[in-house]
Amino acid sequence: MIRRLLAQLVLLSLLAPALAKEAENGAPPRDLAYGAYQRGDYKAAMSEAKKRVEANPKDSAALTLIGQLYLEGAGVRRDGKQAMDWFRRGADAGGKEAAYLYGVAALEGIDIPKNRAAARNYLEKAAAQDHAAALHLLGEMALENEGKPSDFDTAANYFRRAAEGGNADADYALGVLYKTGKGVAKDDKAAAEWFRRAADLGLTAAMVEYAIMQFNGVGVERDRLSAVDLLRKAAVKGNAVAQNRLAHLLAEGLGVETNLREAREWRDKAREAGLKDPSLDFLDNAETPPKPAESKTPPPPPAK
């Protein structure tokens, strides 16, 4: 889970909505620095941001923007260490996004030495300002707990706060805790609801969990058609577990019409993603229904 979160550091050059929000919230009414950044005039963005820092060394939005420019290599040569130094300064000035980014970097040793204590310190700075991703990551750290038994109670608290901020990963994590009864009382209905919330936000792992509960009528009203549709959505998005489950349903005709050809296709996609399931090997020799011949007669008009 933590590794997936670290991808944000790589994707910031393309997706920086949180930085944008912070820049807008912490900047003067007319933000020349961030306006230049949005236009792609990165040299002007750097110049304006540095002017602001000279005028106010505690301008967290400007400090964070400079770190962003160095992280991307936008208008300057990419320099991860410089980026982290600016993020640290932004965090110390009260910037929650900078605190989150610096905390993640310290946790995994990205452009700075690994330092779990420093990581926790900066993540907690962000969490104190209700930064949802930082709260979720602190929850994950409570589960890992540096090799000691997982602190499920602390994790559940962090996940709940992160979920209140709209974090899909936290919704999913809460679903897992309610499903297993760890850190909270076991409650299938609550688990299904948290999985549904995460699924609605597009998290494919949650789509799979909710679909399985929906298919079996556990914690939610049984609805096999909707469950299959949700599994298909997750499968199309590349989730290997969804692809595997869908292959089983299509092969066995459960909740959907039997279709060995499509079952084999989804099985193969799951295999390509690394999920091998010997129980589906029979599809290699199973008789495949012939494709229906294409009709040359135009279809009838729709019923009125």
C-alpha positions as CSV (number, residue, x, y, z in Angstrom):
1,M,0.0,0.0,0.0
2,I,2.8,2.4,0.9
3,R,4.6,1.7,-2.4
4,R,1.5,2.7,-4.3
5,L,1.3,6.0,-2.4
6,L,4.8,6.8,-3.3
7,A,3.8,6.9,-7.0
8,Q,2.4,10.3,-6.2
9,L,5.9,11.7,-6.1
10,V,6.5,10.5,-9.6
11,L,3.2,11.7,-10.9
12,L,3.3,15.2,-9.5
13,S,4.6,16.5,-12.8
14,L,1.3,15.6,-14.3
15,L,-1.1,15.6,-11.4
16,A,-0.7,18.3,-8.7
17,P,-4.3,19.2,-7.5
18,A,-3.3,19.3,-3.8
19,L,-0.4,21.6,-4.5
20,A,-2.7,23.8,-6.6
21,K,-5.2,24.0,-3.8
22,E,-2.6,24.9,-1.2
23,A,-1.1,27.5,-3.5
24,E,-4.4,29.1,-4.0
25,N,-5.4,29.0,-0.4
26,G,-2.1,30.3,0.9
27,A,-1.4,32.9,-1.7
28,P,-2.3,36.6,-2.2
29,P,-5.5,37.3,-4.1
30,R,-3.5,37.6,-7.4
31,D,-1.0,34.7,-7.3
32,L,1.5,35.6,-10.0
33,A,3.7,32.6,-9.2
34,Y,1.0,29.9,-9.4
35,G,-0.7,31.7,-12.3
36,A,2.6,31.4,-14.2
37,Y,2.9,27.8,-13.2
38,Q,-0.5,27.0,-14.6
39,R,0.3,28.7,-17.9
40,G,3.5,26.6,-18.2
41,D,5.8,29.6,-17.7
42,Y,7.9,27.9,-15.2
43,K,10.8,30.4,-15.1
44,A,8.4,33.1,-14.3
45,A,6.7,30.9,-11.6
46,M,10.1,30.3,-10.0
47,S,11.0,34.0,-10.1
48,E,7.7,35.1,-8.6
49,A,7.8,32.4,-5.9
50,K,11.3,33.3,-4.9
51,K,10.3,37.0,-4.6
52,R,7.5,36.0,-2.3
53,V,9.9,33.9,-0.2
54,E,12.3,36.9,0.0
55,A,9.4,39.0,1.3
56,N,8.1,36.3,3.6
57,P,10.3,33.3,4.4
58,K,7.3,31.5,5.9
59,D,5.2,31.7,2.7
60,S,4.4,27.9,2.7
61,A,2.6,28.0,-0.7
62,A,5.6,29.6,-2.4
63,L,8.0,27.3,-0.7
64,T,6.0,24.3,-1.8
65,L,5.7,25.6,-5.4
66,I,9.5,26.0,-5.6
67,G,9.9,22.4,-4.4
68,Q,7.4,21.3,-7.0
69,L,9.3,23.0,-9.8
70,Y,12.6,21.3,-8.7
71,L,10.8,18.0,-8.4
72,E,9.4,18.2,-11.9
73,G,12.5,19.8,-13.4
74,A,10.1,22.5,-14.7
75,G,12.1,25.7,-15.7
76,V,15.1,24.3,-13.8
77,R,17.2,21.2,-13.9
78,R,15.5,18.5,-11.9
79,D,17.0,18.3,-8.5
80,G,15.3,15.9,-6.0
81,K,17.4,17.0,-3.1
82,Q,16.6,20.6,-3.7
83,A,13.0,19.8,-4.0
84,M,13.0,18.0,-0.7
85,D,14.8,20.9,1.0
86,W,12.1,23.3,-0.2
87,F,9.3,20.9,0.8
88,R,10.9,20.7,4.3
89,R,11.0,24.4,4.5
90,G,7.4,24.6,3.3
91,A,6.4,22.0,5.9
92,D,8.1,23.8,8.7
93,A,6.3,27.0,7.6
94,G,3.0,25.2,8.0
95,G,2.3,23.8,4.5
96,K,0.4,20.5,4.8
97,E,1.1,19.2,1.3
98,A,4.8,19.9,1.7
99,A,4.8,18.1,5.0
100,Y,3.1,15.1,3.4
101,L,5.5,14.9,0.5
102,Y,8.6,15.3,2.8
103,G,7.2,12.7,5.1
104,V,6.7,10.2,2.3
105,A,10.2,10.9,1.0
106,A,11.7,10.4,4.5
107,L,9.8,7.2,5.0
108,E,11.2,5.5,1.8
109,G,14.5,7.4,1.3
110,I,13.5,9.2,-1.8
111,D,16.1,11.9,-2.6
112,I,16.9,12.0,1.2
113,P,18.1,9.4,3.7
114,K,15.4,7.1,5.2
115,N,14.3,8.4,8.5
116,R,11.2,6.8,10.0
117,A,11.1,9.2,12.9
118,A,11.3,12.2,10.7
119,A,8.7,10.7,8.4
120,R,6.2,10.3,11.2
121,N,6.9,13.8,12.5
122,Y,6.2,15.4,9.1
123,L,3.2,13.1,8.3
124,E,1.7,14.1,11.7
125,K,2.2,17.8,10.8
126,A,0.1,17.2,7.7
127,A,-2.4,15.0,9.5
128,A,-2.9,17.7,12.1
129,Q,-4.3,19.8,9.3
130,D,-6.6,16.9,8.2
131,H,-4.5,15.9,5.2
132,A,-6.3,12.8,4.1
133,A,-3.4,11.0,2.4
134,A,-1.1,11.6,5.4
135,L,-3.8,10.3,7.8
136,H,-4.2,7.2,5.6
137,L,-0.4,6.6,5.5
138,L,-0.1,6.9,9.3
139,G,-2.8,4.3,9.5
140,E,-0.8,2.0,7.3
141,M,2.3,2.6,9.4
142,A,0.2,1.6,12.5
143,L,-0.6,-1.7,10.8
144,E,3.1,-2.3,9.9
145,N,4.1,-1.0,13.4
146,E,7.9,-1.5,12.7
147,G,7.6,-5.3,12.9
148,K,5.6,-5.4,16.1
149,P,2.0,-6.6,16.3
150,S,-0.3,-4.3,14.4
151,D,-1.9,-1.4,16.3
152,F,-5.4,-1.9,14.8
153,D,-7.1,0.6,17.1
154,T,-4.7,3.4,16.1
155,A,-5.0,2.4,12.4
156,A,-8.8,2.5,12.5
157,N,-8.8,5.9,14.0
158,Y,-6.4,7.3,11.3
159,F,-8.4,5.6,8.6
160,R,-11.7,7.0,9.8
161,R,-10.3,10.5,9.8
162,A,-8.8,10.0,6.3
163,A,-12.1,8.6,5.1
164,E,-13.9,11.7,6.3
165,G,-11.6,13.7,4.0
166,G,-12.7,11.6,1.0
167,N,-9.7,9.2,0.8
168,A,-10.7,6.1,-1.1
169,D,-7.8,4.0,0.3
170,A,-9.0,4.8,3.8
171,D,-12.6,3.7,2.9
172,Y,-11.2,0.4,1.7
173,A,-8.9,-0.1,4.7
174,L,-11.9,0.5,7.0
175,G,-13.9,-2.0,5.0
176,V,-11.1,-4.6,5.6
177,L,-11.0,-3.9,9.3
178,Y,-14.8,-4.3,9.7
179,K,-14.8,-7.4,7.6
180,T,-12.1,-9.0,9.8
181,G,-13.1,-7.4,13.1
182,K,-9.7,-5.9,13.8
183,G,-9.6,-2.6,15.6
184,V,-13.4,-2.5,15.3
185,A,-16.3,-4.9,16.0
186,K,-16.8,-7.3,13.1
187,D,-19.7,-5.9,11.0
188,D,-20.4,-7.1,7.5
189,K,-22.9,-4.4,6.8
190,A,-20.4,-1.7,7.8
191,A,-17.7,-3.4,5.7
192,A,-19.9,-3.5,2.7
193,E,-20.7,0.2,3.1
194,W,-17.0,1.2,3.3
195,F,-16.2,-0.9,0.3
196,R,-19.0,0.6,-1.6
197,R,-17.8,4.1,-0.8
198,A,-14.3,3.3,-2.0
199,A,-15.7,1.6,-5.1
200,D,-17.8,4.7,-6.0
201,L,-14.5,6.6,-5.9
202,G,-13.0,4.3,-8.4
203,L,-10.8,2.0,-6.3
204,T,-10.8,-1.3,-8.1
205,A,-9.8,-3.4,-5.1
206,A,-12.9,-2.1,-3.3
207,M,-15.0,-2.9,-6.4
208,V,-13.9,-6.5,-6.1
209,E,-14.7,-6.7,-2.4
210,Y,-18.0,-5.1,-2.7
211,A,-19.0,-7.2,-5.8
212,I,-18.1,-10.4,-3.9
213,M,-20.2,-9.3,-0.9
214,Q,-23.1,-8.3,-3.2
215,F,-22.9,-11.5,-5.2
216,N,-23.2,-13.6,-2.0
217,G,-25.6,-11.2,-0.2
218,V,-23.2,-10.7,2.7
219,G,-23.7,-7.3,4.5
220,V,-25.7,-6.1,1.5
221,E,-28.7,-7.2,-0.5
222,R,-27.9,-10.0,-2.9
223,D,-27.7,-8.7,-6.5
224,R,-25.7,-10.9,-8.8
225,L,-26.2,-8.9,-11.9
226,S,-24.9,-5.7,-10.3
227,A,-22.0,-7.7,-8.8
228,V,-21.0,-9.0,-12.2
229,D,-21.2,-5.6,-13.7
230,L,-19.0,-4.2,-11.0
231,L,-16.4,-7.0,-11.4
232,R,-16.4,-6.3,-15.1
233,K,-15.7,-2.6,-14.5
234,A,-12.8,-3.5,-12.2
235,A,-11.5,-6.1,-14.7
236,V,-11.6,-3.5,-17.5
237,K,-9.5,-1.2,-15.3
238,G,-6.9,-4.0,-15.1
239,N,-7.6,-5.5,-11.7
240,A,-6.2,-9.1,-11.9
241,V,-8.5,-10.4,-9.1
242,A,-11.5,-9.1,-10.8
243,Q,-10.4,-10.6,-14.1
244,N,-9.9,-14.0,-12.4
245,R,-13.3,-13.9,-10.6
246,L,-15.0,-12.8,-13.8
247,A,-13.4,-15.7,-15.7
248,H,-14.8,-18.2,-13.1
249,L,-18.3,-16.7,-13.3
250,L,-18.3,-16.8,-17.1
251,A,-16.9,-20.3,-17.2
252,E,-19.5,-21.6,-14.7
253,G,-22.4,-19.5,-15.8
254,L,-22.9,-18.0,-12.3
255,G,-24.9,-14.7,-12.4
256,V,-24.1,-14.4,-16.1
257,E,-24.6,-16.5,-19.2
258,T,-21.8,-19.1,-19.8
259,N,-19.2,-17.8,-22.2
260,L,-16.1,-19.9,-22.4
261,R,-14.4,-17.7,-24.9
262,E,-14.7,-14.6,-22.8
263,A,-13.8,-16.6,-19.7
264,R,-10.6,-17.6,-21.3
265,E,-9.8,-14.1,-22.3
266,W,-10.2,-12.8,-18.8
267,R,-8.2,-15.7,-17.4
268,D,-5.4,-14.9,-19.7
269,K,-5.4,-11.2,-18.8
270,A,-5.2,-12.2,-15.1
271,R,-2.3,-14.5,-15.9
272,E,-0.5,-11.7,-17.8
273,A,-0.8,-9.6,-14.6
274,G,0.7,-12.4,-12.6
275,L,-2.3,-14.2,-11.1
276,K,-2.2,-17.8,-12.2
277,D,-5.1,-20.1,-11.3
278,P,-4.7,-23.8,-12.2
279,S,-8.4,-24.3,-11.6
280,L,-9.1,-22.5,-14.8
281,D,-6.7,-24.6,-16.9
282,F,-9.7,-26.6,-18.2
283,L,-10.5,-23.6,-20.4
284,D,-7.7,-24.6,-22.7
285,N,-9.5,-27.7,-23.8
286,A,-13.1,-26.6,-23.2
287,E,-15.3,-26.5,-26.3
288,T,-15.8,-22.9,-27.3
289,P,-19.3,-22.1,-28.6
290,P,-19.1,-20.9,-32.3
291,K,-19.4,-17.3,-33.0
292,P,-22.9,-16.4,-34.3
293,A,-22.9,-15.8,-38.1
294,E,-23.2,-12.1,-39.0
295,S,-26.7,-11.4,-40.4
296,K,-26.8,-9.5,-43.7
297,T,-30.4,-8.5,-42.9
298,P,-30.7,-5.2,-41.2
299,P,-32.0,-5.4,-37.7
300,P,-35.7,-4.6,-37.1
301,P,-36.6,-1.1,-36.0
302,P,-36.9,-0.5,-32.2
303,A,-40.2,-1.1,-30.7
304,K,-42.3,2.0,-30.2
